[in-house]
Amino acid sequence: MSDKATSTQDGLDQDQAPSFRIQRVYLKDLSLEQPNAPEILLIPKEPQVQVEIDIAVTRLSDGLFEVSVIGTVTARIEGKVLFLIEANQTGIFEFANIPPEQIDPMLGIACPTILYPYLRSNIADTISRAGFQPIHLNEVNFHGMYEHRLMQAQQAGAGSEDSSAEESKIILPN
């Protein structure tokens, strides 16, 4: 009889145990533009490269979220766009029995950290397939990005008018 009680108790504990699961990781959107080709391809100069990284989160249902890491790479020569790549690497993540105050940091730090290597690979591959030297994106401190967003939200809540979506993006150095 005590065995039944123990196994029932274990079943309840497993149902109440916190869990985090990756449902799916996928490339939601990818675009490449070379608006000034072929003329710009004949200019023998090193391009100036700008990289922007952003995060978007969408609640799909209770405990189910879609998290996207969006990367934009723009290369310019003499002020003209050589190429522009935009990629949206996305994942669906499931949270169960996790306290609400812990879900937001996981969405802003853990999930993007899981997705970012896929984004880096897809961008490098696309640049290479477009005929250019691949650009390997630097590591991103998603914890720092999350803290920066929290600070912006606090300032916006205090009446600051300086916050905008553009400010929350990370712009990586060349």
C-alpha positions, 0 to 999 in steps of 0.5 A: 500500500505504501508503494502505491502511495509513493508512486502516486506522490512521485507522479504528482511531483513530476507533474509539478516539476519545473520544465523548459522544452524546445519545441522547434527551432526554425529559420522564419525569414531570410533575405539577401539584397544586392541593390547596386550589383554588378557595378559595386562589385567592381570597386576594389575596396574593403566594405564597411560592415554593420551588424544589428541584433534584436529579439522579439517574443510572442506568447502563443498560449499559456506557457508557450512562446515564440522567440526570434533573434533577428540579425541584419548585416549591411555591407557598404562601399563608398556609402553604397550598399554592397549587400544587405542580409536580414535573417529571423531565427526563431524557436518555440519554447515551452515553460511549465511550472516555472515562476512568472518572474523567471520566465521573462529572463529565460525568454530574454537570455536563455532562448536567444542564446540557444537560437543565436548559433543558428542565426550566425551559421545561416548568415555566414552561409548566405553571405558565402553563397552570395559570393562574398567572404563569410562574415562570422558574427561575434558572440552576443551578451544576451544577459547585458542586452536583457539588463539594458532593456530592463533599464530602458523599460524602467526609464520609460515607466518613470516618464522618460521619452527617450526610449525606442525600439531602435535603442534596444538593438545591439549594434556590433562593431566591425 
